[in-house]
Amino acid sequence: MIKKLLPACALFLLCSSAIAQDPSSARNAALLRPPKGAPVALIVFEDLECPKCRVDSPLEEQAAKAHKIPLVRHDFPLPMHKWSFNAAVIARYFDSQSKDLGNQFRDYIFQHQPEITADNLQSFVQKFAAEHKVQLPFVIDPQGKFAAEVTADKELGNKVGIQHTPTIYVVSSRNPQRPVTEVTDSSQLFQMIEAVQSE
């Protein structure tokens, strides 16, 4: 059984990437850096209940793989979504088993997103765990550690100035004048990564 979790503080945001922003509009770009050893990375703030996140997620994975750069996923559950916070907490549990398993769980949730409700989320979690031979504990997050990690991601997003999900950034340590570029049109993702890599 999953411990009931309270959603993160409400911010009235749109689940859409249609809001145009200046590509370098992150309020605190210094917070977004590639992982150690990577000059360029793709950083995504996503909500597991957001339909546009579901559509863009495979593209993000393909782009990161094609350009051999890390894909860093941050949880940014929106307050109007009833089960996204709990799903993010559960994803963190699977991350604790292995990062690959956590990513597979996120992909599984996106795949089944239209079918999932707050009431049946647990059955999807149990099915995923059974298919991957993972024994679920009685309480997923007894100390609130995973919820704190999700909340920390949300707070990071607030500091950066996230206004919608998904928010996709190409970040680079190569150009101090433009360390962060927001991808406002996901169809341009591959080209934007190439442009940043060539700087």
C-alpha positions in Angstrom: 0.0 0.0 0.0 1.3 3.5 -0.9 1.4 6.0 1.9 -1.0 8.8 1.1 1.1 11.8 0.1 0.1 15.5 0.1 0.8 17.2 -3.2 3.4 19.9 -3.4 2.5 23.6 -2.8 0.1 24.8 -5.5 1.4 26.8 -8.4 -1.2 27.4 -11.1 0.7 26.3 -14.1 -0.3 25.2 -17.5 0.5 21.7 -18.7 1.6 22.9 -22.1 4.7 23.8 -24.0 2.8 26.3 -26.0 3.9 29.2 -23.8 6.7 31.0 -25.7 9.7 32.1 -23.8 13.0 33.6 -24.6 15.3 30.6 -25.1 17.6 31.9 -22.3 14.9 33.0 -20.0 15.7 30.8 -17.0 15.8 33.1 -14.0 18.7 31.3 -12.4 20.5 29.5 -15.2 23.5 28.8 -12.9 21.4 26.1 -11.2 21.2 24.1 -14.5 24.5 22.5 -15.4 25.5 19.4 -17.3 26.5 16.4 -15.0 30.2 16.2 -14.2 32.2 15.2 -17.2 29.5 16.1 -19.8 30.0 19.4 -21.7 26.3 19.3 -22.9 23.2 17.8 -21.5 19.4 17.7 -21.9 17.5 18.8 -18.8 13.8 18.2 -18.6 11.2 19.2 -16.0 8.2 16.9 -16.4 4.9 15.8 -14.9 4.0 12.2 -15.3 0.3 13.1 -15.7 1.0 15.8 -18.4 -0.1 14.7 -21.9 2.6 16.8 -23.7 5.3 15.3 -21.4 4.0 11.9 -22.5 4.4 12.9 -26.2 7.8 14.5 -25.9 9.5 11.9 -23.6 10.4 9.4 -26.4 11.8 12.3 -28.5 13.9 13.5 -25.6 15.3 10.0 -25.1 16.1 9.6 -28.8 17.8 13.0 -29.0 20.0 12.4 -26.0 21.0 9.0 -27.3 21.6 10.2 -30.9 23.8 13.1 -29.6 25.5 11.0 -26.9 24.5 13.4 -24.1 23.0 12.8 -20.7 19.2 13.2 -20.2 18.5 14.6 -16.8 14.8 14.3 -15.7 13.4 16.5 -13.0 10.0 15.9 -11.4 7.7 18.9 -11.6 4.2 17.6 -10.7 1.5 20.2 -11.3 -1.2 20.9 -8.6 -4.1 20.2 -10.9 -3.0 16.7 -11.6 -4.3 14.3 -8.9 -1.8 11.4 -9.1 1.4 12.9 -10.6 3.0 13.6 -7.3 2.5 10.1 -6.0 3.7 8.6 -9.3 6.8 10.7 -9.1 7.4 9.4 -5.5 7.0 5.8 -6.7 9.4 6.5 -9.6 12.0 7.6 -7.0 11.5 4.3 -5.2 12.2 2.4 -8.5 15.2 4.8 -9.0 16.5 3.5 -5.6 16.5 0.0 -7.0 18.3 1.1 -10.2 18.2 4.3 -12.3 17.3 2.3 -15.4 14.3 0.7 -13.6 13.1 4.2 -12.5 13.3 5.4 -16.1 11.5 2.3 -17.3 8.7 3.0 -14.8 8.4 6.6 -16.0 8.1 5.3 -19.6 5.5 2.7 -18.5 3.5 5.4 -16.7 3.6 7.6 -19.8 2.5 4.7 -22.0 -0.5 4.0 -19.8 -1.2 7.6 -18.8 -4.6 7.9 -20.5 -5.8 4.8 -18.4 -4.5 5.9 -15.1 -6.5 7.6 -12.3 -5.7 8.4 -8.7 -7.8 5.4 -7.7 -6.1 2.8 -10.0 -2.5 4.1 -10.0 -1.6 1.4 -7.4 -2.7 -1.4 -9.7 -0.4 -0.1 -12.5 2.5 0.1 -10.0 1.9 -3.5 -8.9 1.7 -4.7 -12.4 5.0 -3.0 -13.3 6.7 -4.3 -10.2 5.5 -7.9 -11.0 6.7 -7.7 -14.6 10.1 -6.5 -13.4 10.2 -9.0 -10.5 10.5 -6.2 -7.9 9.0 -6.8 -4.4 7.1 -3.7 -3.3 7.3 -2.8 0.3 4.0 -2.3 2.3 4.7 1.4 2.4 6.8 2.9 -0.5 8.1 6.0 1.4 7.8 5.5 5.1 10.3 8.3 6.0 9.2 10.7 3.3 12.7 10.6 1.6 11.3 10.1 -1.9 8.7 12.8 -1.4 11.4 15.2 -0.3 13.4 14.4 -3.5 10.3 15.2 -5.6 9.7 18.4 -3.6 13.4 19.4 -4.1 13.0 19.0 -7.8 9.9 21.1 -7.7 11.7 23.8 -5.7 14.6 23.8 -8.2 12.1 24.3 -11.0 10.5 27.2 -9.1 13.9 28.8 -8.6 14.7 28.4 -12.3 11.3 29.9 -13.3 9.5 26.9 -14.8 6.1 28.0 -16.1 4.9 24.8 -17.9 5.6 21.1 -18.4 7.5 19.8 -20.1 10.2 22.4 -20.0 13.2 21.3 -22.0 16.7 22.8 -21.7 19.9 22.2 -23.6 22.6 23.1 -21.1 26.3 23.6 -21.9 29.5 24.4 -20.0 31.1 25.5 -23.3 29.5 28.9 -23.7 29.4 31.0 -20.5 27.4 33.7 -22.4 24.6 31.2 -23.1 24.8 28.2 -20.7 21.1 27.4 -21.0 18.8 27.3 -24.1 15.1 26.5 -23.7 13.6 24.3 -26.4 10.2 25.9 -27.0 9.4 23.8 -30.1 10.2 20.1 -29.5 10.4 19.5 -33.3 13.6 21.6 -33.2 15.2 19.6 -30.4 17.8 17.7 -32.5 18.8 20.9 -34.3 19.1 22.9 -31.1 21.4 20.2 -29.5 23.6 20.3 -32.6 23.8 24.1 -32.5 24.8 24.0 -28.8 27.3 21.2 -29.4 29.0 23.2 -32.2 29.5 26.3 -30.1 
